[in-house]
Every structure is written in C-alpha cells, then in structure tokens.
C-alpha cells in the first residue's frame, strides 16, 4: 500500500469498464429484442453483446482482484462496503417477498367489492394444492436434503 496515504479507503482509478459494460448490456438488450421480433442481424447482435459483456466482466473482475491481492488496496475498511451491500441486498429481497405475501394475504382475507367480496374471485379455478404444487415443492426440498 502507498505510504503517503493518510486514510484506509481506496480511491478507484478511472476505468473504461463501466461504459464498456453498459454498451455490452445495450447491445445484448437491443439484439435480444431484434431477435425476438425476427429482425435480420438480431441473433448476431445478441451474441456479440453477450460476448462483449462477458469479456468486460472478466477483465473488470481481474482488475479488482489485482487491486486487492497484488496492490493491497482492499483494507479491512474497504472490505466492509461489499459486505454491507450484500446484506442490504438480502434485506431488500426479504422485504420484497414480505410485501408480496402481505398483499396476497390481504387480498384473500379482505376481498374488495370490485371482485365480488369473495376469494378467490368468481371465474377463477382454484388449483388443488396436493397435486402439482405439492410435487413442485417436494422436488426442490428433497434435492436440498440430498445435498445436505
């Protein structure tokens, strides 16, 4: 680490990889839309965009690993940022699914007048839970138990 540095944070050097990644993502998106709408050259643009995006990811991660291992820029304080970021990501996912389950339970426990005041609304066929949904739950649980 540089001896003249008076703080434990790493100030990142300018990098071409964010703009390169965004251009790869743009090419992938436009190519995917062109391919799905059967435009000529859509598959080529989609493939080139994916290759460019994967190349950018590989080179960018290589640079980050060089900064952390060989150059020693990732101190204990710098390592806290990705940890807190991942924790916040997990918390946001938990809150998202909590909101979905809360909305579902609210709709089923207090159905509005717009849907006839009953749950499930008229005209919606209810799926019997002990057939396909039970099987779709049982398969991942059993594979997880086998792995554990």
TORNU-965888 format. One line per field, with one value per residue (C-alpha): residue number from 0; x, y, z. Coordinates in nm, 2 decimals, always signed. Each point is the difference from the previous one (the first is absolute). Layout:
REM TORNU-965888
num [NUM  ...] .
px [X  ...] .
py [Y  ...] .
pz [Z  ...] .
REM end
This chain:
REM TORNU-965888
num [0  1  2  3  4  5  6  7  8  9  10  11  12  13  14  15  16  17  18  19  20  21  22  23  24  25  26  27  28  29  30  31  32  33  34  35  36  37  38  39  40  41  42  43  44  45  46  47  48  49  50  51  52  53  54  55  56  57  58  59  60  61  62  63  64  65  66  67  68  69  70  71  72  73  74  75  76  77  78  79  80  81  82  83  84  85  86  87  88  89  90  91  92  93  94  95  96  97  98  99  100  101  102  103  104  105  106  107  108  109  110  111  112  113  114  115  116  117  118  119  120  121  122  123  124  125  126  127  128  129  130  131  132  133  134  135  136  137  138  139  140  141  142  143  144  145  146  147] .
px [+0.00  +0.12  +0.17  -0.11  -0.37  -0.15  -0.33  -0.09  -0.24  +0.08  -0.06  -0.07  +0.19  -0.21  -0.10  -0.15  -0.20  -0.32  -0.07  +0.12  -0.24  -0.29  +0.07  +0.01  -0.33  -0.16  +0.12  -0.14  -0.33  -0.05  +0.12  -0.24  -0.29  +0.10  +0.04  -0.34  -0.17  +0.18  +0.21  +0.30  +0.32  -0.17  +0.17  +0.34  -0.04  -0.13  +0.30  +0.25  -0.16  +0.02  +0.36  +0.09  -0.18  +0.17  +0.34  -0.05  -0.11  +0.31  +0.24  -0.16  +0.01  +0.36  +0.08  -0.18  +0.19  +0.33  -0.09  -0.09  +0.27  +0.31  -0.04  -0.15  -0.26  -0.29  +0.05  -0.24  -0.19  -0.03  -0.12  -0.30  -0.16  -0.08  -0.11  -0.25  -0.11  -0.08  -0.18  -0.21  -0.08  -0.12  -0.21  -0.16  -0.08  -0.16  -0.20  -0.11  -0.13  -0.16  -0.19  -0.12  -0.12  -0.16  -0.19  -0.11  -0.13  -0.17  -0.18  -0.11  -0.10  -0.17  -0.12  -0.13  -0.34  +0.16  +0.06  -0.34  +0.11  +0.11  +0.33  +0.09  -0.19  -0.28  +0.12  +0.34  +0.06  +0.19  +0.29  -0.01  +0.31  +0.08  +0.07  +0.25  +0.07  +0.09  +0.23  +0.16  +0.08  +0.11  +0.26  +0.21  -0.03  +0.11  +0.29  +0.11  -0.02  +0.21  +0.27  +0.00] .
py [+0.00  +0.35  +0.15  +0.36  -0.09  +0.13  -0.19  -0.37  +0.05  -0.09  +0.28  -0.18  +0.10  +0.09  -0.31  -0.07  -0.30  +0.16  +0.16  -0.32  -0.21  +0.24  -0.02  -0.38  +0.00  +0.24  -0.22  -0.31  +0.16  +0.15  -0.33  -0.20  +0.21  -0.01  -0.38  -0.05  +0.21  -0.19  +0.30  -0.08  +0.01  -0.02  -0.33  +0.13  +0.32  -0.21  -0.23  +0.29  +0.18  -0.30  -0.07  +0.37  +0.00  -0.32  +0.13  +0.32  -0.19  -0.22  +0.29  +0.22  -0.28  -0.06  +0.36  -0.01  -0.31  +0.16  +0.31  -0.21  -0.27  +0.13  +0.37  -0.03  +0.27  -0.19  +0.06  -0.12  +0.33  -0.04  -0.36  +0.11  +0.17  -0.32  -0.17  +0.27  +0.02  -0.38  +0.02  +0.29  -0.21  -0.29  +0.23  +0.16  -0.35  -0.10  +0.32  -0.05  -0.35  +0.11  +0.27  -0.27  -0.23  +0.29  +0.11  -0.36  -0.05  +0.34  -0.08  -0.34  +0.11  +0.32  -0.02  +0.33  +0.07  +0.03  -0.38  -0.09  -0.01  -0.37  -0.17  -0.14  +0.22  -0.14  -0.17  -0.10  -0.37  -0.10  -0.23  -0.30  +0.03  -0.37  -0.08  +0.20  +0.28  -0.26  -0.18  +0.33  +0.06  -0.35  -0.03  +0.30  -0.09  -0.36  +0.11  +0.25  -0.27  -0.23  +0.26  +0.08] .
pz [+0.00  -0.06  +0.31  -0.07  +0.02  +0.32  +0.00  -0.04  -0.29  -0.36  -0.26  -0.32  -0.31  -0.31  -0.19  -0.34  +0.12  +0.12  -0.34  -0.17  +0.21  -0.07  -0.38  +0.02  +0.19  -0.25  -0.29  +0.18  +0.06  -0.35  -0.15  +0.21  -0.10  -0.37  +0.02  +0.17  -0.27  -0.28  -0.12  -0.22  +0.20  +0.34  +0.09  -0.10  +0.21  +0.29  -0.02  -0.03  +0.29  +0.22  -0.09  +0.05  +0.34  +0.12  -0.12  +0.19  +0.32  -0.02  -0.05  +0.26  +0.26  -0.09  +0.07  +0.34  +0.10  -0.09  +0.21  +0.30  -0.01  -0.17  +0.06  +0.36  -0.04  +0.16  +0.37  +0.27  -0.03  -0.38  +0.04  +0.21  -0.30  -0.20  +0.32  +0.09  -0.36  -0.01  +0.34  -0.13  -0.32  +0.21  +0.23  -0.31  -0.14  +0.33  +0.01  -0.36  +0.07  +0.32  -0.20  -0.25  +0.27  +0.19  -0.31  -0.07  +0.35  +0.01  -0.33  +0.12  +0.35  -0.09  -0.37  -0.14  -0.15  -0.34  -0.01  +0.15  +0.36  -0.02  -0.03  -0.25  -0.24  -0.21  -0.31  +0.14  +0.03  +0.31  -0.03  +0.23  +0.21  +0.06  -0.37  -0.22  +0.26  +0.26  -0.25  -0.10  +0.37  +0.08  -0.28  +0.10  +0.37  -0.06  -0.22  +0.27  +0.27  -0.22  -0.05  +0.37] .
REM end
